[in-house]
Amino acid sequence: MNTRRHYDPQLILKHQKGILPVDEYQNIPASTIRNWKNRSLNRIHGFDKRCAPLTIDYLKKEHNYQKLRKAGTALYFINKAIIEAVKDRPEVYDNYKLRQQLISIIDQYSVEIPKKKLMNWSGIKPQQFYAWRRRTCKASLMEICRLRHPSQLTFYEVKTIESYLKSLLPELRTKSAVYGKMIRDGKAFMALKTFYNYSRLLGYKTNRLKKKRRSKGISADHPKQILHMDVTQYKFADHTKAYIYLIQDNFSRKILNWKISRVCNSTIAKENLQEACEEYDLMKEKHIDLIVDGGIENKGEVMTYLKAQSTIKLKIAMKDIKQSNSMIEAANRCIKHYHLFPLGVSTYNELRILLPKIIYEYNFERYKHNLNFKSPDEAFYGVDIGIDHINKQFDKARKTRHLTNSQFSCNKHCT
């Protein structure tokens, strides 16, 4: 019994021209398709390409139309998935659901449309797409299997991060300050970068552009070696101004002294410097570099005061040294953008009341990771907080995390 199947020559012609629809291949054996590649249609009796019911031009136009229709459909579903994901809370949308939808759309339409083009329409890179394909576990905030990746944070650590961010971020303003507080409290231990990554996954994003560092900053080896002095202005709603004078220690980041005034001149800057010298016995040091900018407030009486002694040497940023006075400028931005602006300080009297509290918080209640989790005041006076014990807690947390995740069971057979 002969079971050999016969196919319309039009199918062979479409295959040779590369325009045969994909669904047609499902009912044709692979060996037959391989034979069609080099098969001559001239040997088929009664078949003429020139008189074929469907011309080559017509078939190509039909194929291009089908591809265009598929592309429009794919774009529609991609756009619909993104809009539905961000319509309720654009800052904290369902990452897992959106990723699964985009993966499904790309897989479905990649038969007709190149995958790279679909990824480009979705706004994702190929590396990101294949990384998403590997992340399918909803039992993890990172959406990766805990058994395969036991080094990720445990449920308890993620809940601790979320609790600290929710309760302390409005008060401490920055995530780095929350991180330092959590470490000092001994509630959880992980790297700062890991803390930032999980904060972002929890919806606490920082929309801040990082400036490219042009050169290495100035770094002191001990307190009272390098000081920074600067004045910044704060504008009120009635268009009046107040000037905030600060002196900061480079090693500890502690603000040694400050003043508020309605005017900007060298007299107040000199008084601010003199009070800092008297309070912290700066004149007993062998040598101190005082870094300032080229403003007029750093001349006049400031220069006269410094010439009368031999301890403090004035250095103008970007002139006597190639670095800028960026450390104290960062402190100015922190005070204004994280405290004064959000609180809506609108009068000079309000500023005089709030600024001492802000300076106190900056010096005593912000534990900085680059100071070994000390506050600026503790770093300035060399207080021992047991950094060796904290480092041991990091190692212990790493081992505990690995063991806890290795024993996790989500009723799935992971291989």
C-alpha angles and dihedrals in degrees: 000000000000111000097170113133125222124214133205110260087231089070091053091048092050091049093051091050092047095240101106109126114250095237090061091065093063093076097041122084116241092236090056091050090052090052091051092062095074099022116127113225091197088077091062108097113239097008119121123175091210092056098040114138089236115044122215092246091053093049092050092050091049091049093049090049091053091050091049091050091049091049092051091049092049092050090050094053093044091052092045093051093051094046093049091048096054104030096094102037113004092186096051110030128161101274095182096053094046093048093050091049093050092047090051093048093048092048092048098050099033089092091070101022126046113258093231091057092050090049090050091052089050092050096240133117124235091248090054093047094053090044088055090051088060093048107078106129114108090188088078129061088222089049094232127121114272092212093054094040106033094161093076119102120278126240090260093053092049091049090050092053091048092048094050094046093048096048104033108028094079089052103038093035098206131071092224089060090050089050092052091048092051092051093047090050089053094230099128138354127211138127119284092242090053090050090052093048094052091044089057092048089051090056100260100126128173114216096200129131114228115226117226110247109235099192141001113280127237114271128190124210096215140004121287092026100102126018131188125209127188144147126221130188127229119200122213128210092259090059094252120129140222125198122218116203117201137181116193135186113233099213099047100023087228118152102232099189141353142185138190125215141159091229134055117223143128094256094070092041089053092049090050091051093045093052091050091050092051096045096048099030092240093163090067091066120097097230136357128181114214111200118202137156126249096267122136091243089070094058133060110040093012090060091045091052093049094048090057091064136043103215105074118057118196118227123183115218117241089013113053089022129027094230125085127236089256100141096066091037087059089052089051091052091047092053094047104036099036099037120010099040096045091046091051097229103194106168137051092239092054089053092051090052098044102039096070089053091049093049091048091052091047093052102037111020105042113084109200123209092213089058092054090263094303125134116244090255092052091048091049093054095036097242114185109229096171101261090175090060090049091051090051089052089055090054092045092049091050093054093043091049092052092048094046094050092045089058095046117121124194097169092255127120103236117185 
